[in-house]
């Protein structure tokens, strides 16, 4: 009987999604991509979309990816807890949604390295290109939002 209870508790804690996508909900281009991916998911729950800009974002519940790290580069967490980042995130999400052919060429070593390099440039300039403040300013603003009036702050 105890093995049955163990199995049912495992089933309750195992995620139903295949990949968890951490995205910046305050980035207009990121939101456009997420909206596209949500339509492709069509309510199947294959992808768990997590907005890191939400004040309730909890890094420990999402692969221990803190807000600053998540803002620097795109990250995803696989159902087994493995963390992936950069172009690998897009490749994995698109594969899960059945449109992996879009990023399949990035599996080739040279193409993948070039894609990661270009994504790194995009990630470094993403905030400026979308008319947002510098990352350090955004992080400072977030810390102020997460602090109460008595100087106690929640840390991500």
Secondary structure, DSSP 8 states (H G I E B T S, - for coil): -HHHHHHHHHHHHS-S-SEEEEE-TT-HHHHHHHHHHHHHHTT--SEEEEETTSTT--GGGTTT--HHHHHHS-EEEETTS-EEETHHHHHHHHHHTT-GGGTGGGGSHHHHHHHHHHHHHHHHHHHHHTT---HHHHHHHHHHHTB-TTS-B---
